[in-house]
Amino acid sequence: MDQGEVLRALVEIVREIQTSSGREPAAVGGHTVPDEQLSGFDSLNWLEAGAMLNRQLGRDVGDIPWVDPKDGHHRTLTDIAHVLHAGMTSSNKGVQGR
């Protein structure tokens, strides 16, 4: 699985969460910072997205790294996909760069 596949799954999941919650999915893409740009997207949705991503990818990817621990800024979906993919391809269990 490559980083693009992880990103596509994240975009699809975030759109689905927004739609199923009765919120406008807007233009969700790799550039999207869900917490800052999507109405109503909050920490409960973080958990929901994590469970959905695990099911869709068929593996436990650990916690989705929505926030960069170095600077406290919320990440774009592209940045999140990069960190998740790095964790999935490393020999260590869990996600790197959290």
C-alpha atoms as an extended CHARMM CRD file, in Angstrom:
* protein
*
        98  EXT
         1         1  MET       CA              0.0000000000        0.0000000000        0.0000000000  PROA      1               0.0000000000
         2         2  ASP       CA              1.4110000000        3.3830000000       -0.9440000000  PROA      2               0.0000000000
         3         3  GLN       CA              0.9330000000        6.8210000000        0.5890000000  PROA      3               0.0000000000
         4         4  GLY       CA             -1.5480000000        7.7980000000       -2.1480000000  PROA      4               0.0000000000
         5         5  GLU       CA             -3.8370000000        4.9310000000       -1.1890000000  PROA      5               0.0000000000
         6         6  VAL       CA             -3.7420000000        5.9890000000        2.4610000000  PROA      6               0.0000000000
         7         7  LEU       CA             -4.5520000000        9.5750000000        1.4430000000  PROA      7               0.0000000000
         8         8  ARG       CA             -7.4450000000        8.4940000000       -0.7840000000  PROA      8               0.0000000000
         9         9  ALA       CA             -8.8700000000        6.4190000000        2.0720000000  PROA      9               0.0000000000
        10        10  LEU       CA             -8.5860000000        9.3660000000        4.4900000000  PROA      10              0.0000000000
        11        11  VAL       CA            -10.2760000000       11.7680000000        2.0600000000  PROA      11              0.0000000000
        12        12  GLU       CA            -13.1060000000        9.2980000000        1.4520000000  PROA      12              0.0000000000
        13        13  ILE       CA            -13.5830000000        8.7060000000        5.1870000000  PROA      13              0.0000000000
        14        14  VAL       CA            -13.6070000000       12.4030000000        6.0980000000  PROA      14              0.0000000000
        15        15  ARG       CA            -16.1440000000       13.0890000000        3.3180000000  PROA      15              0.0000000000
        16        16  GLU       CA            -18.3000000000       10.2060000000        4.5580000000  PROA      16              0.0000000000
        17        17  ILE       CA            -18.1930000000       11.4630000000        8.1530000000  PROA      17              0.0000000000
        18        18  GLN       CA            -19.1670000000       14.9740000000        7.0870000000  PROA      18              0.0000000000
        19        19  THR       CA            -22.0140000000       13.7170000000        4.8780000000  PROA      19              0.0000000000
        20        20  SER       CA            -23.3870000000       11.1990000000        7.3820000000  PROA      20              0.0000000000
        21        21  SER       CA            -23.3370000000       13.9110000000       10.0580000000  PROA      21              0.0000000000
        22        22  GLY       CA            -25.4560000000       16.1780000000        7.8710000000  PROA      22              0.0000000000
        23        23  ARG       CA            -22.5660000000       18.5590000000        7.2700000000  PROA      23              0.0000000000
        24        24  GLU       CA            -21.2780000000       19.8280000000        3.9670000000  PROA      24              0.0000000000
        25        25  PRO       CA            -18.2350000000       17.7890000000        2.9080000000  PROA      25              0.0000000000
        26        26  ALA       CA            -16.9680000000       20.8410000000        0.9910000000  PROA      26              0.0000000000
        27        27  ALA       CA            -13.8560000000       20.3430000000       -1.0860000000  PROA      27              0.0000000000
        28        28  VAL       CA            -12.1070000000       17.7060000000        1.0010000000  PROA      28              0.0000000000
        29        29  GLY       CA             -8.6960000000       16.8400000000       -0.3870000000  PROA      29              0.0000000000
        30        30  GLY       CA             -5.0850000000       16.4060000000        0.5750000000  PROA      30              0.0000000000
        31        31  HSD       CA             -4.7750000000       20.0840000000        1.4440000000  PROA      31              0.0000000000
        32        32  THR       CA             -7.6500000000       19.8990000000        3.9380000000  PROA      32              0.0000000000
        33        33  VAL       CA             -6.9880000000       20.4620000000        7.6470000000  PROA      33              0.0000000000
        34        34  PRO       CA            -10.1960000000       18.8740000000        8.9970000000  PROA      34              0.0000000000
        35        35  ASP       CA            -10.2470000000       20.5260000000       12.4360000000  PROA      35              0.0000000000
        36        36  GLU       CA             -9.7290000000       23.9780000000       10.9900000000  PROA      36              0.0000000000
        37        37  GLN       CA            -11.6040000000       23.8310000000        7.7010000000  PROA      37              0.0000000000
        38        38  LEU       CA            -14.5460000000       21.4880000000        8.1560000000  PROA      38              0.0000000000
        39        39  SER       CA            -17.5910000000       22.5850000000       10.0690000000  PROA      39              0.0000000000
        40        40  GLY       CA            -18.2600000000       20.3950000000       13.0970000000  PROA      40              0.0000000000
        41        41  PHE       CA            -15.2640000000       18.0680000000       12.6280000000  PROA      41              0.0000000000
        42        42  ASP       CA            -13.9880000000       17.4000000000       16.1350000000  PROA      42              0.0000000000
        43        43  SER       CA            -12.1250000000       14.9290000000       18.3290000000  PROA      43              0.0000000000
        44        44  LEU       CA            -15.0530000000       12.4740000000       18.3180000000  PROA      44              0.0000000000
        45        45  ASN       CA            -14.7440000000       12.3820000000       14.5450000000  PROA      45              0.0000000000
        46        46  TRP       CA            -11.0230000000       11.6660000000       14.9600000000  PROA      46              0.0000000000
        47        47  LEU       CA            -11.9210000000        8.4250000000       16.7250000000  PROA      47              0.0000000000
        48        48  GLU       CA            -14.5940000000        7.5500000000       14.1920000000  PROA      48              0.0000000000
        49        49  ALA       CA            -12.1780000000        8.1840000000       11.3140000000  PROA      49              0.0000000000
        50        50  GLY       CA             -9.5400000000        6.0030000000       12.9710000000  PROA      50              0.0000000000
        51        51  ALA       CA            -11.9070000000        3.0560000000       13.3030000000  PROA      51              0.0000000000
        52        52  MET       CA            -13.1090000000        3.4970000000        9.7250000000  PROA      52              0.0000000000
        53        53  LEU       CA             -9.5310000000        3.6960000000        8.4030000000  PROA      53              0.0000000000
        54        54  ASN       CA             -8.5560000000        0.5180000000       10.2520000000  PROA      54              0.0000000000
        55        55  ARG       CA            -11.5080000000       -1.3040000000        8.6810000000  PROA      55              0.0000000000
        56        56  GLN       CA            -10.8680000000        0.0710000000        5.2090000000  PROA      56              0.0000000000
        57        57  LEU       CA             -7.1410000000       -0.7150000000        5.2340000000  PROA      57              0.0000000000
        58        58  GLY       CA             -7.6450000000       -4.0540000000        6.9850000000  PROA      58              0.0000000000
        59        59  ARG       CA             -5.0720000000       -3.2900000000        9.6660000000  PROA      59              0.0000000000
        60        60  ASP       CA             -4.6080000000       -1.3050000000       12.8480000000  PROA      60              0.0000000000
        61        61  VAL       CA             -2.7430000000        1.8860000000       11.9810000000  PROA      61              0.0000000000
        62        62  GLY       CA             -2.8250000000        3.1700000000       15.5550000000  PROA      62              0.0000000000
        63        63  ASP       CA             -3.9780000000        6.6530000000       16.4080000000  PROA      63              0.0000000000
        64        64  ILE       CA             -4.3360000000        9.0410000000       13.5020000000  PROA      64              0.0000000000
        65        65  PRO       CA             -1.8010000000       11.8410000000       14.0630000000  PROA      65              0.0000000000
        66        66  TRP       CA             -4.1430000000       14.8070000000       13.5530000000  PROA      66              0.0000000000
        67        67  VAL       CA             -1.8340000000       17.1790000000       15.4390000000  PROA      67              0.0000000000
        68        68  ASP       CA              1.9130000000       17.5820000000       14.9780000000  PROA      68              0.0000000000
        69        69  PRO       CA              3.4530000000       17.0740000000       18.4270000000  PROA      69              0.0000000000
        70        70  LYS       CA              6.4130000000       19.2980000000       17.5530000000  PROA      70              0.0000000000
        71        71  ASP       CA              4.4660000000       22.4890000000       16.9780000000  PROA      71              0.0000000000
        72        72  GLY       CA              0.8850000000       21.6910000000       18.0150000000  PROA      72              0.0000000000
        73        73  HSD       CA             -0.5330000000       22.5420000000       14.5940000000  PROA      73              0.0000000000
        74        74  HSD       CA             -3.2560000000       20.4560000000       13.0210000000  PROA      74              0.0000000000
        75        75  ARG       CA             -2.0410000000       18.5100000000       10.0030000000  PROA      75              0.0000000000
        76        76  THR       CA             -3.3560000000       18.3540000000        6.4490000000  PROA      76              0.0000000000
        77        77  LEU       CA             -4.6900000000       15.0170000000        5.2420000000  PROA      77              0.0000000000
        78        78  THR       CA             -1.5690000000       14.7070000000        3.0430000000  PROA      78              0.0000000000
        79        79  ASP       CA              0.6840000000       15.1500000000        6.0800000000  PROA      79              0.0000000000
        80        80  ILE       CA             -1.3690000000       12.6200000000        8.0510000000  PROA      80              0.0000000000
        81        81  ALA       CA             -1.1540000000       10.0930000000        5.1990000000  PROA      81              0.0000000000
        82        82  HSD       CA              2.6190000000       10.5750000000        5.0670000000  PROA      82              0.0000000000
        83        83  VAL       CA              3.0590000000        9.8980000000        8.8010000000  PROA      83              0.0000000000
        84        84  LEU       CA              0.6970000000        6.9010000000        8.7290000000  PROA      84              0.0000000000
        85        85  HSD       CA              2.4010000000        5.4090000000        5.6790000000  PROA      85              0.0000000000
        86        86  ALA       CA              5.8320000000        5.8450000000        7.2590000000  PROA      86              0.0000000000
        87        87  GLY       CA              4.5860000000        4.0260000000       10.3540000000  PROA      87              0.0000000000
        88        88  MET       CA              3.0490000000        1.2500000000        8.2840000000  PROA      88              0.0000000000
        89        89  THR       CA              6.2550000000        0.6380000000        6.3470000000  PROA      89              0.0000000000
        90        90  SER       CA              8.6390000000        0.8220000000        9.2860000000  PROA      90              0.0000000000
        91        91  SER       CA              9.6260000000       -2.2540000000       11.2030000000  PROA      91              0.0000000000
        92        92  ASN       CA              8.4930000000       -0.6700000000       14.4540000000  PROA      92              0.0000000000
        93        93  LYS       CA              4.9630000000       -1.2120000000       15.7040000000  PROA      93              0.0000000000
        94        94  GLY       CA              2.8320000000        1.9060000000       15.7120000000  PROA      94              0.0000000000
        95        95  VAL       CA              3.0900000000        5.1960000000       13.9070000000  PROA      95              0.0000000000
        96        96  GLN       CA              6.3300000000        7.1240000000       13.6410000000  PROA      96              0.0000000000
        97        97  GLY       CA              6.4900000000       10.9050000000       13.9460000000  PROA      97              0.0000000000
        98        98  ARG       CA              3.5950000000       11.4150000000       16.2980000000  PROA      98              0.0000000000
